[in-house]
Amino acid sequence: MLVYKFGGSSIKNAAGIKNLGTIVRSQEGELVVVVSALGKTTNALEQLCFNSWEKGQLSLEDLNAIKAFHMAVADDLLPGHPGLSETITNDFSALQQTIKDNRYDDYDVFYDQVVSWGEIISSKIIHTYLTSLGLSVQWLDISRLITTDENFRSARVDWDRTKAQVRQTIHFRNYKMYLTQGFLGGTSNLMKTTLGREGSDYTAAILGNILQVEKVVIWKDVPGVMSADPHQFSNPELLPEISYQEAIELAFFGAKVIHPKTIKPLQNKNIPLLVKCFDFPEHPGTLIRTDRIPDLHVPSYIIKKDQLLLSISPRDFSFAIDDQLGHIFSILNRHKVRVNIIQNSAISVSICVDQDRYKKNGLLQDLQQDYIVYYNTGVELITIRHYTQESIDRIIHGNILIEQRTRSNAHFVIKPD
């Protein structure tokens, strides 16, 4: 058995879904297919969710634009298919009702109930298309298989319950192929949760671990794991084979090709992860496997944009590191903010985090109750793994706000020119 995961950039239109069909039809053994929302649907649903929460009302124009996009993809795939059109209409009606009712006191809960519809609708469109090709495919609701806690927007998996549910569901049905959603889970009382942005890779790894598959394959719009994002750099180098450890390092610092949580479940069972190019499936891609292989130590560039740099000082200019840092991190944890880099001085600490427009104001208000806080928005965090001075000179331009170097990594927080 294999697990294939297809991200939104691969299934951004009907042509992408048709290519997915070609790829999965060529697989002879048992296959679990994990799909993301179509294209930039998650971004659109996030915007819809945020605006609805802030304004207290739904923009039907925005909702209908998302619906029209899905209808157009479906019509391109299966022109005039009445069942698929009805399914999409019903699901968007349910989404509209979820937003209008808005019976949730917490934005994160509301977010998960709204944004989760992207994966649900895309998986139904793809399931209908694959069935039309004559494939025997079982559609599964991943929120009934992966049980999580109630840490909405970054839910933690209940592995014992999830293992039992996945094994019972997949091992006792007579299907060669299963299709389900990435990114999602569900609580014990059947509330939708999400596993963190870009979490579909993690879903594939969870299923791969539990089912002890031969391999997990992530299909991307890039040739594999590259020394830099090819959308940002010209002529980056393909890394044909890397270790689990190298992949974890790259993912932790923000390499978009792999979700940070993906590697550990596979490493625990020694399951290889193959990153393949969706547009050129015949290309070898990148194989991620055992830590016993030597890494190439090629300089790799990772840029995280839209960062928030916080400089935090106690009001009395005393800074007892242990006590104050513990308190600061408890505030960050309460707001579910992940620290990307930290640097401290005698009387202050600087922290770089992903900027989240909804979390930002509440986080600043909480910190400013006890601390003097200065902040910069729109900064970038640049990491160079296996850096050389030449690699630093190649990319670092602008006002450097923080610089850190270890044996393997150089980090720069910069304000772009």
Secondary structure, 3 states (H helix, E strand, C coil): CEEEEECCCCCCCHHHHHHHHHHHHCCCCCEEEEECCCCCHHHHHHHHHHHHHHHCCCCHHHHHHHHHHHHHHHHHHCCCCHHHHHHHHHHHHHHHHHHHHCCCCCHHHHHHHHHCHHHHHHHHHHHHHHHHCCCCEEECCHHHCCEECCCCCCCCECHHHHHHHHHHHHHCCCCCEEEEECCEEECCCCCEEECCCCCHHHHHHHHHHHHCCCEEEEEECCCCCECCCCCCCCCCCECCEEEHHHHHHHHHCCCCCCCCCCHHHHHHHCCCEEEEECCCCCCCCEEEECCCCCCCCCCEEEEEEEEEEEEEEECCCCCCHHHHHHHHHHHHHHCCCCEEEEEECCCCEEEEEECCHHHHHHHHHHHHCCEEEEEEEEEEEEEEECCCHHHHHHHCCCEEEEEEECCCEEEEEEECC
